[in-house]
């Protein structure tokens, strides 16, 4: 038997409450989309939604169909009720690492990750556009464990230093004031040989969306008619999503972000950190990355191009 995952941690802070999974009742073929943050979560929700609804007949925006179960600000009974009422194949979003999740052999896990430097740049837009209402909810909703979610300070160098060197959870590498991006995908990487865990990299989605979507469909045992593929792929391109982001993330996002869905779906590009992070910043990055297994580090930075020349 493969090295089966086990829940050994509890993740609770201003955003997360991993114990909410204790009340989840899995179904055969549930899909669990697992990311740290800003690594391709919404893109993967969009891909899975369009594979499940290949004729552009989704009953709601992708992120509404795929609730974030461990998000503590939304009442658990409503999230569970929504999932229980769904008759289509379910796809649930989580930001809890695998060592904080109950393991369901009947589910299919998709872990999406991205170069940490690109994640940080995207996180600046995300954190920097939070509304006052969101800060109030994060810090005032009963049940918060630990300190308040801090305000966006605007000093990129200071935020980078905190994010790459400080941890909210003491067993992780970096991630403050959220949770670790560096450690997150490693919890799945360590079980990547399992038949129901798929590792996907943001770089590969951007470089070969067609090929990656076909790989994901095969993994999920979803058959899409060949004549439908071009339109299914087109609907998942960043350019198409950006035209009408509310079709993907819904209007409810405006509670959390100034500018709503259009702010949340930002640039989707890589290497914006070049010219922003200086030598001192990148030295801290090297120190943090040196704590990771070498093969995982290469994949985290480059995806399927890891180990290749160039």
C-alpha atoms as a printed R data frame, in Angstrom:
    type eleno elety resid chain resno       x      y       z
1   ATOM     1    CA   UNK     A     1   0.000  0.000   0.000
2   ATOM     2    CA   UNK     A     2   1.180  3.518  -0.785
3   ATOM     3    CA   UNK     A     3   2.195  5.874   1.977
4   ATOM     4    CA   UNK     A     4  -1.326  6.973   2.923
5   ATOM     5    CA   UNK     A     5  -1.813 10.553   4.171
6   ATOM     6    CA   UNK     A     6  -2.778 11.137   7.789
7   ATOM     7    CA   UNK     A     7  -4.168 14.194   9.554
8   ATOM     8    CA   UNK     A     8  -1.553 15.257  12.087
9   ATOM     9    CA   UNK     A     9  -2.075 19.038  12.274
10  ATOM    10    CA   UNK     A    10  -4.837 21.546  12.990
11  ATOM    11    CA   UNK     A    11  -4.767 24.811  11.041
12  ATOM    12    CA   UNK     A    12  -6.722 27.635  12.658
13  ATOM    13    CA   UNK     A    13  -6.177 31.365  12.294
14  ATOM    14    CA   UNK     A    14  -7.999 34.450  11.041
15  ATOM    15    CA   UNK     A    15  -8.899 32.749   7.727
16  ATOM    16    CA   UNK     A    16  -8.644 29.011   8.265
17  ATOM    17    CA   UNK     A    17 -10.341 26.433  10.414
18  ATOM    18    CA   UNK     A    18  -9.328 22.973   9.252
19  ATOM    19    CA   UNK     A    19 -11.586 21.313  11.850
20  ATOM    20    CA   UNK     A    20 -14.585 22.224   9.686
21  ATOM    21    CA   UNK     A    21 -13.659 19.182   7.572
22  ATOM    22    CA   UNK     A    22 -14.652 16.965  10.515
23  ATOM    23    CA   UNK     A    23 -18.315 17.429   9.532
24  ATOM    24    CA   UNK     A    24 -17.851 16.845   5.813
25  ATOM    25    CA   UNK     A    25 -19.467 13.706   4.373
26  ATOM    26    CA   UNK     A    26 -17.624 12.586   1.252
27  ATOM    27    CA   UNK     A    27 -19.192 11.064  -1.826
28  ATOM    28    CA   UNK     A    28 -17.566  8.793  -4.350
29  ATOM    29    CA   UNK     A    29 -15.671 10.871  -6.938
30  ATOM    30    CA   UNK     A    30 -15.642 14.120  -4.973
31  ATOM    31    CA   UNK     A    31 -12.926 16.421  -6.307
32  ATOM    32    CA   UNK     A    32 -10.841 18.392  -3.817
33  ATOM    33    CA   UNK     A    33  -8.941 21.353  -5.278
34  ATOM    34    CA   UNK     A    34  -6.069 22.134  -2.921
35  ATOM    35    CA   UNK     A    35  -3.840 25.216  -3.118
36  ATOM    36    CA   UNK     A    36  -1.991 27.474  -0.710
37  ATOM    37    CA   UNK     A    37  -3.285 30.740  -2.302
38  ATOM    38    CA   UNK     A    38  -2.622 32.787  -5.460
39  ATOM    39    CA   UNK     A    39  -1.286 29.667  -7.166
40  ATOM    40    CA   UNK     A    40  -4.090 28.852  -9.583
41  ATOM    41    CA   UNK     A    41  -7.068 28.114  -7.331
42  ATOM    42    CA   UNK     A    42  -9.668 29.964  -9.369
43  ATOM    43    CA   UNK     A    43  -8.171 28.761 -12.642
44  ATOM    44    CA   UNK     A    44  -8.459 25.143 -11.493
45  ATOM    45    CA   UNK     A    45 -12.034 25.699 -10.293
46  ATOM    46    CA   UNK     A    46 -12.789 27.143 -13.736
47  ATOM    47    CA   UNK     A    47 -11.162 24.187 -15.495
48  ATOM    48    CA   UNK     A    48 -12.988 21.571 -13.441
49  ATOM    49    CA   UNK     A    49 -16.307 23.407 -13.800
50  ATOM    50    CA   UNK     A    50 -15.960 23.540 -17.577
51  ATOM    51    CA   UNK     A    51 -14.974 19.877 -17.764
52  ATOM    52    CA   UNK     A    52 -18.059 18.959 -15.753
53  ATOM    53    CA   UNK     A    53 -20.261 21.370 -17.722
54  ATOM    54    CA   UNK     A    54 -18.685 21.298 -21.200
55  ATOM    55    CA   UNK     A    55 -21.641 22.966 -22.921
56  ATOM    56    CA   UNK     A    56 -21.267 26.252 -21.014
57  ATOM    57    CA   UNK     A    57 -24.248 25.398 -18.842
58  ATOM    58    CA   UNK     A    58 -22.825 25.908 -15.351
59  ATOM    59    CA   UNK     A    59 -25.704 26.675 -12.966
60  ATOM    60    CA   UNK     A    60 -23.609 29.287 -11.102
61  ATOM    61    CA   UNK     A    61 -20.109 30.851 -11.189
62  ATOM    62    CA   UNK     A    62 -17.345 28.290 -10.720
63  ATOM    63    CA   UNK     A    63 -16.245 29.527  -7.308
64  ATOM    64    CA   UNK     A    64 -19.850 29.498  -6.071
65  ATOM    65    CA   UNK     A    65 -20.213 25.875  -7.162
66  ATOM    66    CA   UNK     A    66 -16.905 25.042  -5.468
67  ATOM    67    CA   UNK     A    67 -17.075 26.432  -1.912
68  ATOM    68    CA   UNK     A    68 -14.034 26.979   0.286
69  ATOM    69    CA   UNK     A    69 -14.891 24.585   3.099
70  ATOM    70    CA   UNK     A    70 -12.227 25.637   5.616
71  ATOM    71    CA   UNK     A    71 -12.953 29.383   5.302
72  ATOM    72    CA   UNK     A    72 -14.125 30.184   8.794
73  ATOM    73    CA   UNK     A    73 -15.966 33.427   7.967
74  ATOM    74    CA   UNK     A    74 -18.820 31.680   6.162
75  ATOM    75    CA   UNK     A    75 -21.221 29.682   8.360
76  ATOM    76    CA   UNK     A    76 -20.294 26.006   8.234
77  ATOM    77    CA   UNK     A    77 -23.882 24.795   8.149
78  ATOM    78    CA   UNK     A    78 -24.546 26.834   5.005
79  ATOM    79    CA   UNK     A    79 -21.450 25.492   3.247
80  ATOM    80    CA   UNK     A    80 -22.284 21.902   4.180
81  ATOM    81    CA   UNK     A    81 -25.902 22.427   3.205
82  ATOM    82    CA   UNK     A    82 -24.869 23.764  -0.187
83  ATOM    83    CA   UNK     A    83 -22.638 20.750  -0.805
84  ATOM    84    CA   UNK     A    84 -25.288 18.311   0.370
85  ATOM    85    CA   UNK     A    85 -27.824 19.832  -2.032
86  ATOM    86    CA   UNK     A    86 -25.548 19.563  -5.071
87  ATOM    87    CA   UNK     A    87 -26.568 16.817  -7.471
88  ATOM    88    CA   UNK     A    88 -23.656 17.265  -9.886
89  ATOM    89    CA   UNK     A    89 -20.203 15.919  -9.162
90  ATOM    90    CA   UNK     A    90 -18.811 18.086  -6.385
91  ATOM    91    CA   UNK     A    91 -15.527 19.990  -6.450
92  ATOM    92    CA   UNK     A    92 -14.518 21.531  -3.150
93  ATOM    93    CA   UNK     A    93 -11.839 24.142  -2.558
94  ATOM    94    CA   UNK     A    94  -9.419 23.907   0.350
95  ATOM    95    CA   UNK     A    95  -6.459 25.941   1.530
96  ATOM    96    CA   UNK     A    96  -5.615 23.433   4.270
97  ATOM    97    CA   UNK     A    97  -2.424 21.394   3.739
98  ATOM    98    CA   UNK     A    98  -2.853 17.640   3.361
99  ATOM    99    CA   UNK     A    99  -1.537 16.977   6.877
100 ATOM   100    CA   UNK     A   100  -4.530 18.950   8.208
101 ATOM   101    CA   UNK     A   101  -7.164 17.202   6.070
102 ATOM   102    CA   UNK     A   102  -8.980 13.937   6.651
103 ATOM   103    CA   UNK     A   103  -7.980 11.576   3.869
104 ATOM   104    CA   UNK     A   104 -10.781 10.238   1.671
105 ATOM   105    CA   UNK     A   105  -9.712  7.332  -0.584
106 ATOM   106    CA   UNK     A   106 -12.855  7.804  -2.687
107 ATOM   107    CA   UNK     A   107 -11.998 11.441  -3.534
108 ATOM   108    CA   UNK     A   108  -9.685 12.840  -6.211
109 ATOM   109    CA   UNK     A   109  -7.227 15.496  -4.991
110 ATOM   110    CA   UNK     A   110  -5.724 18.123  -7.300
111 ATOM   111    CA   UNK     A   111  -2.908 20.160  -5.758
112 ATOM   112    CA   UNK     A   112  -1.973 23.283  -7.719
113 ATOM   113    CA   UNK     A   113   1.180 25.250  -6.994
114 ATOM   114    CA   UNK     A   114   3.401 28.007  -8.362
115 ATOM   115    CA   UNK     A   115   6.818 29.652  -8.019
116 ATOM   116    CA   UNK     A   116   6.839 31.298  -4.561
117 ATOM   117    CA   UNK     A   117   8.089 34.615  -5.946
118 ATOM   118    CA   UNK     A   118   5.147 34.792  -8.335
119 ATOM   119    CA   UNK     A   119   2.755 33.873  -5.532
120 ATOM   120    CA   UNK     A   120   4.093 36.727  -3.415
121 ATOM   121    CA   UNK     A   121   3.583 39.271  -6.185
122 ATOM   122    CA   UNK     A   122   0.014 38.107  -6.691
123 ATOM   123    CA   UNK     A   123  -0.535 38.147  -2.936
124 ATOM   124    CA   UNK     A   124   0.345 41.842  -2.815
125 ATOM   125    CA   UNK     A   125  -2.639 42.598  -5.049
126 ATOM   126    CA   UNK     A   126  -4.854 40.261  -3.056
127 ATOM   127    CA   UNK     A   127  -3.922 41.528   0.423
128 ATOM   128    CA   UNK     A   128  -3.628 45.137  -0.720
129 ATOM   129    CA   UNK     A   129  -7.209 45.297  -2.001
130 ATOM   130    CA   UNK     A   130  -9.077 43.897   0.989
131 ATOM   131    CA   UNK     A   131 -12.078 45.929   2.091
132 ATOM   132    CA   UNK     A   132 -12.658 47.286   5.569
133 ATOM   133    CA   UNK     A   133 -15.590 44.878   5.827
134 ATOM   134    CA   UNK     A   134 -13.281 41.939   5.232
135 ATOM   135    CA   UNK     A   135 -10.811 42.986   7.938
136 ATOM   136    CA   UNK     A   136 -13.718 43.399  10.344
137 ATOM   137    CA   UNK     A   137 -15.059 39.949   9.500
138 ATOM   138    CA   UNK     A   138 -11.658 38.227   9.704
139 ATOM   139    CA   UNK     A   139 -10.888 39.724  13.083
140 ATOM   140    CA   UNK     A   140 -14.327 39.909  14.705
141 ATOM   141    CA   UNK     A   141 -16.075 36.702  13.648
142 ATOM   142    CA   UNK     A   142 -16.213 34.478  16.742
143 ATOM   143    CA   UNK     A   143 -13.853 31.520  16.845
144 ATOM   144    CA   UNK     A   144 -10.672 33.166  15.619
145 ATOM   145    CA   UNK     A   145  -7.593 31.398  16.959
146 ATOM   146    CA   UNK     A   146  -4.453 33.503  17.398
147 ATOM   147    CA   UNK     A   147  -3.686 37.079  16.484
148 ATOM   148    CA   UNK     A   148  -5.691 39.370  14.237
149 ATOM   149    CA   UNK     A   149  -5.165 39.445  10.501
150 ATOM   150    CA   UNK     A   150  -2.830 42.444  10.066
151 ATOM   151    CA   UNK     A   151  -3.521 45.330   7.716
152 ATOM   152    CA   UNK     A   152  -1.650 45.667   4.451
153 ATOM   153    CA   UNK     A   153   1.274 47.950   5.253
154 ATOM   154    CA   UNK     A   154   2.472 48.893   1.775
155 ATOM   155    CA   UNK     A   155   6.191 48.307   2.435
156 ATOM   156    CA   UNK     A   156   6.961 45.516  -0.041
157 ATOM   157    CA   UNK     A   157  10.414 44.820   1.353
158 ATOM   158    CA   UNK     A   158   9.095 44.433   4.891
159 ATOM   159    CA   UNK     A   159   6.194 42.250   3.746
160 ATOM   160    CA   UNK     A   160   8.537 40.048   1.720
161 ATOM   161    CA   UNK     A   161  10.864 39.604   4.688
162 ATOM   162    CA   UNK     A   162   7.938 38.590   6.889
163 ATOM   163    CA   UNK     A   163   6.406 36.303   4.260
164 ATOM   164    CA   UNK     A   164   9.613 34.418   3.452
165 ATOM   165    CA   UNK     A   165  11.094 34.192   6.976
166 ATOM   166    CA   UNK     A   166   8.164 34.203   9.441
167 ATOM   167    CA   UNK     A   167   5.545 31.514   9.917
168 ATOM   168    CA   UNK     A   168   2.035 31.728  11.313
169 ATOM   169    CA   UNK     A   169   2.236 28.035  12.208
170 ATOM   170    CA   UNK     A   170   5.549 27.171  13.828
171 ATOM   171    CA   UNK     A   171   5.994 23.894  11.906
172 ATOM   172    CA   UNK     A   172   5.924 25.641   8.517
173 ATOM   173    CA   UNK     A   173   8.437 27.542   6.387
174 ATOM   174    CA   UNK     A   174   7.431 31.180   5.909
175 ATOM   175    CA   UNK     A   175   3.998 32.420   4.896
176 ATOM   176    CA   UNK     A   176   3.235 35.154   7.451
177 ATOM   177    CA   UNK     A   177   0.559 36.488   7.884
178 ATOM   178    CA   UNK     A   178  -1.300 33.678   6.071
179 ATOM   179    CA   UNK     A   179   0.183 30.151   6.076
180 ATOM   180    CA   UNK     A   180   3.120 28.670   4.242
181 ATOM   181    CA   UNK     A   181   3.133 28.438   0.472
182 ATOM   182    CA   UNK     A   182   6.507 26.665   0.539
183 ATOM   183    CA   UNK     A   183   5.318 23.918   2.882
184 ATOM   184    CA   UNK     A   184   1.808 23.563   1.447
185 ATOM   185    CA   UNK     A   185   2.351 21.599  -1.759
186 ATOM   186    CA   UNK     A   186   5.068 19.531  -0.066
187 ATOM   187    CA   UNK     A   187   2.359 17.842   2.020
188 ATOM   188    CA   UNK     A   188   0.863 16.591  -1.270
189 ATOM   189    CA   UNK     A   189   4.191 16.062  -3.044
190 ATOM   190    CA   UNK     A   190   5.134 13.524  -0.384
191 ATOM   191    CA   UNK     A   191   2.153 11.406  -1.530
192 ATOM   192    CA   UNK     A   192   2.294 12.159  -5.248
193 ATOM   193    CA   UNK     A   193   2.631  8.472  -6.140
194 ATOM   194    CA   UNK     A   194  -0.949  7.841  -5.041
195 ATOM   195    CA   UNK     A   195  -3.582  7.276  -7.706
196 ATOM   196    CA   UNK     A   196  -5.903  9.937  -6.274
197 ATOM   197    CA   UNK     A   197  -3.411 12.804  -5.931
198 ATOM   198    CA   UNK     A   198  -2.504 14.926  -8.956
199 ATOM   199    CA   UNK     A   199   0.142 17.656  -8.882
200 ATOM   200    CA   UNK     A   200  -0.436 20.549 -11.291
201 ATOM   201    CA   UNK     A   201   1.793 23.584 -11.770
202 ATOM   202    CA   UNK     A   202   0.607 27.056 -12.736
203 ATOM   203    CA   UNK     A   203   3.442 27.411 -15.276
204 ATOM   204    CA   UNK     A   204   2.246 24.308 -17.107
205 ATOM   205    CA   UNK     A   205  -1.332 25.580 -17.188
206 ATOM   206    CA   UNK     A   206  -0.159 28.813 -18.762
207 ATOM   207    CA   UNK     A   207   2.237 27.111 -21.196
208 ATOM   208    CA   UNK     A   208  -0.011 24.276 -22.383
209 ATOM   209    CA   UNK     A   209  -3.592 24.720 -21.215
210 ATOM   210    CA   UNK     A   210  -4.906 22.222 -23.769
211 ATOM   211    CA   UNK     A   211  -2.485 19.472 -22.725
212 ATOM   212    CA   UNK     A   212  -2.938 20.062 -19.000
213 ATOM   213    CA   UNK     A   213  -6.736 20.155 -19.251
214 ATOM   214    CA   UNK     A   214  -6.703 16.845 -21.108
215 ATOM   215    CA   UNK     A   215  -4.417 15.388 -18.412
216 ATOM   216    CA   UNK     A   216  -6.791 16.624 -15.697
217 ATOM   217    CA   UNK     A   217  -9.852 15.268 -17.534
218 ATOM   218    CA   UNK     A   218  -8.201 11.855 -17.888
219 ATOM   219    CA   UNK     A   219  -7.287 11.831 -14.190
220 ATOM   220    CA   UNK     A   220 -10.872 12.724 -13.228
221 ATOM   221    CA   UNK     A   221 -12.339 10.193 -15.686
222 ATOM   222    CA   UNK     A   222 -14.282 12.925 -17.469
223 ATOM   223    CA   UNK     A   223 -15.037 12.393 -21.149
224 ATOM   224    CA   UNK     A   224 -15.395 15.541 -23.249
225 ATOM   225    CA   UNK     A   225 -16.460 15.144 -26.858
226 ATOM   226    CA   UNK     A   226 -13.625 16.107 -29.188
227 ATOM   227    CA   UNK     A   227 -15.760 18.705 -30.950
228 ATOM   228    CA   UNK     A   228 -16.407 20.420 -27.597
229 ATOM   229    CA   UNK     A   229 -12.760 20.685 -26.553
230 ATOM   230    CA   UNK     A   230 -11.854 23.962 -28.343
231 ATOM   231    CA   UNK     A   231 -14.687 25.870 -26.670
232 ATOM   232    CA   UNK     A   232 -14.081 24.255 -23.265
233 ATOM   233    CA   UNK     A   233 -10.419 25.282 -23.418
234 ATOM   234    CA   UNK     A   234 -11.216 28.796 -24.649
235 ATOM   235    CA   UNK     A   235 -13.510 29.406 -21.673
236 ATOM   236    CA   UNK     A   236 -10.613 28.599 -19.324
237 ATOM   237    CA   UNK     A   237  -8.050 30.960 -20.859
238 ATOM   238    CA   UNK     A   238  -7.042 33.908 -18.713
239 ATOM   239    CA   UNK     A   239  -8.056 36.302 -21.471
240 ATOM   240    CA   UNK     A   240 -11.579 34.880 -21.626
241 ATOM   241    CA   UNK     A   241 -11.998 34.831 -17.846
242 ATOM   242    CA   UNK     A   242 -10.793 38.433 -17.582
243 ATOM   243    CA   UNK     A   243 -13.539 39.552 -19.996
244 ATOM   244    CA   UNK     A   244 -16.218 38.531 -17.514
245 ATOM   245    CA   UNK     A   245 -14.653 37.584 -14.180
246 ATOM   246    CA   UNK     A   246 -17.986 37.522 -12.354
247 ATOM   247    CA   UNK     A   247 -18.873 34.440 -14.416
248 ATOM   248    CA   UNK     A   248 -16.035 32.685 -12.603
249 ATOM   249    CA   UNK     A   249 -15.965 34.174  -9.100
250 ATOM   250    CA   UNK     A   250 -19.459 35.612  -8.690
251 ATOM   251    CA   UNK     A   251 -20.487 38.975  -7.320
252 ATOM   252    CA   UNK     A   252 -20.126 38.020  -3.664
253 ATOM   253    CA   UNK     A   253 -16.379 38.649  -3.917
254 ATOM   254    CA   UNK     A   254 -17.037 42.405  -3.736
255 ATOM   255    CA   UNK     A   255 -17.482 42.012   0.021
256 ATOM   256    CA   UNK     A   256 -13.812 41.153   0.380
257 ATOM   257    CA   UNK     A   257 -12.090 43.134  -2.389
258 ATOM   258    CA   UNK     A   258 -12.190 46.717  -3.589
259 ATOM   259    CA   UNK     A   259 -13.152 46.436  -7.242
260 ATOM   260    CA   UNK     A   260 -14.734 43.005  -6.723
261 ATOM   261    CA   UNK     A   261 -14.187 40.249  -9.259
262 ATOM   262    CA   UNK     A   262 -12.139 42.396 -11.627
263 ATOM   263    CA   UNK     A   263  -9.581 43.056  -8.879
264 ATOM   264    CA   UNK     A   264  -9.543 39.427  -7.756
265 ATOM   265    CA   UNK     A   265  -8.753 38.193 -11.297
266 ATOM   266    CA   UNK     A   266  -5.630 40.329 -11.695
267 ATOM   267    CA   UNK     A   267  -2.797 39.614 -14.157
268 ATOM   268    CA   UNK     A   268  -2.111 35.876 -14.179
269 ATOM   269    CA   UNK     A   269   1.481 36.509 -15.255
270 ATOM   270    CA   UNK     A   270   4.807 35.288 -13.924
271 ATOM   271    CA   UNK     A   271   8.153 36.900 -13.091
272 ATOM   272    CA   UNK     A   272   6.715 40.240 -12.009
273 ATOM   273    CA   UNK     A   273   9.090 39.908  -9.057
274 ATOM   274    CA   UNK     A   274  12.092 40.641 -11.309
275 ATOM   275    CA   UNK     A   275  13.222 44.171 -10.514
276 ATOM   276    CA   UNK     A   276  11.095 44.239  -7.357
277 ATOM   277    CA   UNK     A   277  12.959 41.739  -5.186
278 ATOM   278    CA   UNK     A   278  16.597 42.797  -4.773
279 ATOM   279    CA   UNK     A   279  19.700 40.735  -3.933
280 ATOM   280    CA   UNK     A   280  19.025 40.907  -0.205
281 ATOM   281    CA   UNK     A   281  15.445 39.726  -0.745
282 ATOM   282    CA   UNK     A   282  16.547 36.863  -2.973
283 ATOM   283    CA   UNK     A   283  19.179 35.790  -0.436
284 ATOM   284    CA   UNK     A   284  16.367 35.301   2.084
285 ATOM   285    CA   UNK     A   285  14.514 33.334  -0.573
286 ATOM   286    CA   UNK     A   286  17.497 31.038  -1.084
287 ATOM   287    CA   UNK     A   287  17.733 30.422   2.652
288 ATOM   288    CA   UNK     A   288  14.084 29.396   2.819
289 ATOM   289    CA   UNK     A   289  14.151 27.249  -0.322
290 ATOM   290    CA   UNK     A   290  17.262 25.407   0.895
291 ATOM   291    CA   UNK     A   291  15.060 23.855   3.592
292 ATOM   292    CA   UNK     A   292  13.002 22.021   0.952
293 ATOM   293    CA   UNK     A   293  13.825 18.717  -0.771
294 ATOM   294    CA   UNK     A   294  15.730 19.530  -3.960
295 ATOM   295    CA   UNK     A   295  13.358 17.749  -6.350
296 ATOM   296    CA   UNK     A   296  10.362 19.481  -4.788
297 ATOM   297    CA   UNK     A   297  12.074 22.858  -4.957
298 ATOM   298    CA   UNK     A   298  12.768 22.394  -8.665
299 ATOM   299    CA   UNK     A   299   9.152 21.464  -9.342
300 ATOM   300    CA   UNK     A   300   7.816 24.306  -7.179
301 ATOM   301    CA   UNK     A   301   9.799 26.843  -9.174
302 ATOM   302    CA   UNK     A   302   9.376 25.429 -12.654
303 ATOM   303    CA   UNK     A   303   6.715 22.741 -12.902
304 ATOM   304    CA   UNK     A   304   7.283 20.108 -15.579
305 ATOM   305    CA   UNK     A   305  10.315 22.061 -16.805
306 ATOM   306    CA   UNK     A   306  12.158 21.189 -13.572
307 ATOM   307    CA   UNK     A   307  15.502 19.638 -14.277
308 ATOM   308    CA   UNK     A   308  15.489 20.688 -17.927
309 ATOM   309    CA   UNK     A   309  18.010 23.029 -19.466
310 ATOM   310    CA   UNK     A   310  17.209 26.689 -19.876
